[in-house]
C-alpha cells in the first residue's frame, strides 16, 4: 500500500507540474493543479485501501 500510495501521489504532482509547464500557466496555477490532482490521488488511495482491507482485513 505504501508503494502504491507514493506512486499515485508522485504521478499526481508530476501531472500538475507537467500540464502547467506545457501550457505555460505559471507557478500559481501549477500549484493549484498539483493540489487538485493530489486530492484525486487521495480519493483513489482511500478507495484502494477500502477494497484491500475488505478482501484481507487488518488485525
N, CA, C and O atoms as a MOPAC input file, in Angstrom:
PM7 MOZYME 1SCF
protein

 N      0.82300 1    -1.18900 1     0.00000 1
 C      0.00000 1     0.00000 1     0.00000 1
 C      0.87200 1     1.26100 1     0.00000 1
 O      0.52700 1     2.25900 1    -0.63100 1
 N      1.98100 1     1.20900 1     0.69700 1
 C      2.84800 1     2.38200 1     0.75900 1
 C      3.44700 1     2.67400 1    -0.61400 1
 O      3.48700 1     3.82700 1    -1.04500 1
 N      3.90300 1     1.65100 1    -1.28700 1
 C      4.49400 1     1.83500 1    -2.61300 1
 C      3.47500 1     2.39900 1    -3.59400 1
 O      3.77700 1     3.32900 1    -4.34100 1
 N      2.28100 1     1.84300 1    -3.59400 1
 C      1.23100 1     2.33500 1    -4.49700 1
 C      0.86300 1     3.77200 1    -4.14600 1
 O      0.64700 1     4.59400 1    -5.03600 1
 N      0.79100 1     4.07800 1    -2.85200 1
 C      0.46200 1     5.43400 1    -2.43600 1
 C      1.48200 1     6.45600 1    -2.88800 1
 O      1.11800 1     7.53200 1    -3.36300 1
 N      2.74400 1     6.13100 1    -2.74800 1
 C      3.80300 1     7.04000 1    -3.18000 1
 C      3.74900 1     7.23000 1    -4.69100 1
 O      3.92600 1     8.34500 1    -5.18100 1
 N      3.50800 1     6.16600 1    -5.42500 1
 C      3.44700 1     6.27600 1    -6.88100 1
 C      2.25800 1     7.11900 1    -7.33100 1
 O      2.38400 1     7.92800 1    -8.25000 1
 N      1.10500 1     6.93400 1    -6.68900 1
 C     -0.08500 1     7.69900 1    -7.06900 1
 C      0.12800 1     9.18900 1    -6.79700 1
 O     -0.19500 1    10.02500 1    -7.64100 1
 N      0.66300 1     9.52300 1    -5.63500 1
 C      0.91000 1    10.93300 1    -5.33200 1
 C      2.00900 1    11.52200 1    -6.21700 1
 O      1.92700 1    12.69000 1    -6.59600 1
 N      3.02000 1    10.74600 1    -6.54900 1
 C      4.07800 1    11.23900 1    -7.43200 1
 C      3.52300 1    11.54300 1    -8.82500 1
 O      3.87600 1    12.55300 1    -9.43300 1
 N      2.66600 1    10.67400 1    -9.31600 1
 C      2.05300 1    10.90600 1   -10.63100 1
 C      1.15600 1    12.13900 1   -10.58500 1
 O      1.13000 1    12.92100 1   -11.53600 1
 N      0.42100 1    12.31900 1    -9.49000 1
 C     -0.47100 1    13.48000 1    -9.37400 1
 C      0.32200 1    14.77800 1    -9.38900 1
 O     -0.04300 1    15.72200 1   -10.08900 1
 N      1.39100 1    14.82800 1    -8.62800 1
 C      2.19700 1    16.05200 1    -8.57700 1
 C      2.91600 1    16.29000 1    -9.90300 1
 O      2.99600 1    17.42500 1   -10.37200 1
 N      3.43400 1    15.23200 1   -10.50100 1
 C      4.12200 1    15.37600 1   -11.78500 1
 C      3.16200 1    15.80700 1   -12.88700 1
 O      3.53400 1    16.58800 1   -13.76300 1
 N      1.93800 1    15.30900 1   -12.85000 1
 C      0.95500 1    15.68600 1   -13.87400 1
 C      0.59600 1    17.16400 1   -13.76100 1
 O      0.50300 1    17.85300 1   -14.77600 1
 N      0.39700 1    17.65500 1   -12.55300 1
 C      0.10800 1    19.07900 1   -12.37500 1
 C      1.25600 1    19.95300 1   -12.83100 1
 O      1.05000 1    20.97000 1   -13.49300 1
 N      2.47300 1    19.55200 1   -12.47500 1
 C      3.65800 1    20.30400 1   -12.88600 1
 C      3.81200 1    20.29500 1   -14.41100 1
 O      4.11200 1    21.32300 1   -15.01800 1
 N      3.60200 1    19.12000 1   -15.02200 1
 C      3.78600 1    18.98800 1   -16.46900 1
 C      2.74000 1    19.78400 1   -17.24400 1
 O      3.07200 1    20.46900 1   -18.21100 1
 N      1.48500 1    19.69800 1   -16.82500 1
 C      0.43400 1    20.44500 1   -17.52700 1
 C      0.66000 1    21.95100 1   -17.41900 1
 O      0.47500 1    22.68100 1   -18.39400 1
 N      1.05700 1    22.41100 1   -16.24600 1
 C      1.33300 1    23.84600 1   -16.08700 1
 C      2.52800 1    24.26300 1   -16.94000 1
 O      2.55100 1    25.37000 1   -17.47800 1
 N      3.51300 1    23.38800 1   -17.06500 1
 C      4.67800 1    23.72500 1   -17.88200 1
 C      4.39000 1    23.70100 1   -19.36800 1
 O      4.84600 1    24.57400 1   -20.10600 1
 N      3.63500 1    22.70600 1   -19.81400 1
 C      3.33600 1    22.59600 1   -21.24500 1
 C      2.51600 1    23.78300 1   -21.73200 1
 O      2.78400 1    24.33700 1   -22.79800 1
 N      1.51600 1    24.17100 1   -20.94400 1
 C      0.62400 1    25.25300 1   -21.35800 1
 C      1.05500 1    26.61600 1   -20.81300 1
 O      0.32200 1    27.59500 1   -20.95300 1
 N      2.24200 1    26.68800 1   -20.19100 1
 C      2.80100 1    27.92200 1   -19.65000 1
 C      1.78600 1    28.66800 1   -18.79100 1
 O      1.48400 1    29.83700 1   -19.03300 1
 N      1.26100 1    27.96400 1   -17.77600 1
 C      0.21500 1    28.52100 1   -16.92700 1
 C      0.76000 1    29.26300 1   -15.71100 1
 O      0.01100 1    29.97000 1   -15.03700 1
 N      2.01900 1    29.11700 1   -15.42800 1
 C      2.61300 1    29.81200 1   -14.28700 1
 C      2.67100 1    28.94000 1   -13.04600 1
 O      2.09000 1    27.85700 1   -12.98600 1
 N      3.39300 1    29.45100 1   -12.06000 1
 C      3.61200 1    28.68300 1   -10.83800 1
 C      2.34500 1    28.51900 1   -10.00700 1
 O      2.08900 1    27.44300 1    -9.46800 1
 N      1.56100 1    29.56900 1    -9.90300 1
 C      0.36800 1    29.50900 1    -9.05900 1
 C     -0.62600 1    28.48200 1    -9.59200 1
 O     -1.14800 1    27.67000 1    -8.82900 1
 N     -0.88300 1    28.51300 1   -10.86900 1
 C     -1.81000 1    27.53700 1   -11.46400 1
 C     -1.22100 1    26.13500 1   -11.36700 1
 O     -1.95400 1    25.16700 1   -11.16300 1
 N      0.07700 1    26.02200 1   -11.51000 1
 C      0.73600 1    24.72800 1   -11.36000 1
 C      0.54600 1    24.15900 1    -9.96600 1
 O      0.27700 1    22.96800 1    -9.81200 1
 N      0.68400 1    25.00000 1    -8.95100 1
 C      0.48000 1    24.53400 1    -7.58000 1
 C     -0.97700 1    24.15900 1    -7.33400 1
 O     -1.26200 1    23.19900 1    -6.61700 1
 N     -1.89500 1    24.91000 1    -7.92300 1
 C     -3.32000 1    24.57800 1    -7.78500 1
 C     -3.61000 1    23.24000 1    -8.45200 1
 O     -4.32300 1    22.40900 1    -7.89100 1
 N     -3.06500 1    23.02800 1    -9.64200 1
 C     -3.26600 1    21.74500 1   -10.32300 1
 C     -2.66700 1    20.59600 1    -9.52900 1
 O     -3.27200 1    19.52800 1    -9.43200 1
 N     -1.49000 1    20.80300 1    -8.96200 1
 C     -0.87800 1    19.76400 1    -8.13200 1
 C     -1.75600 1    19.44400 1    -6.93000 1
 O     -1.90300 1    18.28100 1    -6.55300 1
 N     -2.34100 1    20.48000 1    -6.32900 1
 C     -3.23100 1    20.27000 1    -5.19000 1
 C     -4.49300 1    19.51800 1    -5.57700 1
 O     -4.92100 1    18.60800 1    -4.86700 1
 N     -5.08700 1    19.89400 1    -6.69900 1
 C     -6.30000 1    19.20300 1    -7.15800 1
 C     -6.01500 1    17.74800 1    -7.50700 1
 O     -6.77900 1    16.85000 1    -7.15200 1
 N     -4.91700 1    17.52800 1    -8.20200 1
 C     -4.57000 1    16.15100 1    -8.55300 1
 C     -4.19800 1    15.33500 1    -7.31600 1
 O     -4.42400 1    14.12500 1    -7.28000 1
 N     -3.63200 1    15.98900 1    -6.31000 1
 C     -3.31600 1    15.27900 1    -5.06800 1
 C     -4.59000 1    14.88300 1    -4.32600 1
 O     -4.64500 1    13.81500 1    -3.71700 1
 N     -5.60800 1    15.73300 1    -4.37400 1
 C     -6.89300 1    15.36000 1    -3.77700 1
 C     -7.50400 1    14.16800 1    -4.50100 1
 O     -8.07500 1    13.27800 1    -3.87000 1
 N     -7.38600 1    14.15200 1    -5.81600 1
 C     -7.86500 1    12.99900 1    -6.58500 1
 C     -7.06300 1    11.75400 1    -6.22600 1
 O     -7.62800 1    10.66600 1    -6.11100 1
 N     -5.76800 1    11.90200 1    -6.05100 1
 C     -4.92200 1    10.76900 1    -5.64800 1
 C     -5.30700 1    10.27100 1    -4.26400 1
 O     -5.29900 1     9.06500 1    -4.01700 1
 N     -5.64400 1    11.18300 1    -3.35600 1
 C     -6.08600 1    10.78900 1    -2.02200 1
 C     -7.37400 1     9.98000 1    -2.10000 1
 O     -7.51800 1     8.97500 1    -1.40400 1
 N     -8.30300 1    10.40400 1    -2.93500 1
 C     -9.55400 1     9.66300 1    -3.12100 1
 C     -9.27300 1     8.26100 1    -3.66700 1
 O     -9.86000 1     7.28200 1    -3.20500 1
 N     -8.38700 1     8.17000 1    -4.63700 1
 C     -8.03000 1     6.86900 1    -5.20700 1
 C     -7.40400 1     5.97600 1    -4.14600 1
 O     -7.70100 1     4.78300 1    -4.08400 1
 N     -6.53700 1     6.54600 1    -3.30700 1
 C     -5.89200 1     5.75800 1    -2.25800 1
 C     -6.88400 1     5.27200 1    -1.21300 1
 O     -6.76200 1     4.14700 1    -0.72900 1
 N     -7.86600 1     6.09800 1    -0.85500 1
 C     -8.88500 1     5.66900 1     0.11000 1
 C     -9.69500 1     4.51800 1    -0.46900 1
 O     -9.98500 1     3.55000 1     0.23200 1
 N    -10.05800 1     4.61600 1    -1.73300 1
 C    -10.81300 1     3.53900 1    -2.37200 1
 C     -9.99100 1     2.25300 1    -2.41800 1
 O    -10.51700 1     1.17300 1    -2.15100 1
 N     -8.72600 1     2.36100 1    -2.74800 1
 C     -7.85400 1     1.18600 1    -2.78900 1
 C     -7.71300 1     0.57400 1    -1.40600 1
 O     -7.75100 1    -0.64800 1    -1.26000 1
 N     -7.54800 1     1.41900 1    -0.38300 1
 C     -7.41600 1     0.94200 1     0.99500 1
 C     -8.66900 1     0.18100 1     1.41700 1
 O     -8.57400 1    -0.89600 1     2.00700 1
 N     -9.84600 1     0.73800 1     1.11500 1
 C    -11.10000 1     0.07800 1     1.48900 1
 C    -11.26000 1    -1.25900 1     0.78200 1
 O    -11.67600 1    -2.24000 1     1.39800 1
 N    -10.94100 1    -1.30700 1    -0.47800 1
 C    -11.05800 1    -2.57300 1    -1.21900 1
 C    -10.05500 1    -3.60200 1    -0.73100 1
 O    -10.37900 1    -4.78500 1    -0.62000 1
 N     -8.84300 1    -3.16200 1    -0.44000 1
 C     -7.81000 1    -4.09900 1     0.02400 1
 C     -8.16200 1    -4.65300 1     1.39800 1
 O     -7.98300 1    -5.84700 1     1.64100 1
 N     -8.65700 1    -3.81200 1     2.30100 1
 C     -8.99300 1    -4.29000 1     3.63600 1
 C    -10.28600 1    -5.10100 1     3.66100 1
 O    -10.50800 1    -5.87600 1     4.59100 1
 N    -11.13600 1    -4.93500 1     2.65700 1
 C    -12.34400 1    -5.76100 1     2.60900 1
 C    -11.99000 1    -7.19500 1     2.19300 1
 O    -12.67400 1    -8.14100 1     2.58400 1
 N    -10.94000 1    -7.35300 1     1.41300 1
 C    -10.51000 1    -8.69300 1     0.98800 1
 C     -9.67100 1    -9.35700 1     2.07000 1
 O     -9.86500 1   -10.53000 1     2.39000 1
 N     -8.73400 1    -8.59200 1     2.63200 1
 C     -7.87600 1    -9.13200 1     3.68400 1
 C     -7.83300 1    -8.12400 1     4.82900 1
 O     -7.04700 1    -7.17800 1     4.79500 1
 N     -8.68000 1    -8.32500 1     5.84600 1
 C     -8.75500 1    -7.35000 1     6.93800 1
 C     -7.47000 1    -7.25400 1     7.74700 1
 O     -6.72200 1    -8.22300 1     7.88000 1
 N     -7.23500 1    -6.07000 1     8.28100 1
 C     -6.07800 1    -5.84300 1     9.15400 1
 C     -6.46900 1    -6.23800 1    10.56600 1
 O     -7.51700 1    -5.81300 1    11.05200 1
 N     -5.65100 1    -7.04200 1    11.23900 1
 C     -5.97800 1    -7.48100 1    12.59100 1
 C     -4.97900 1    -6.99500 1    13.56300 1
 O     -5.09500 1    -7.27000 1    14.75800 1

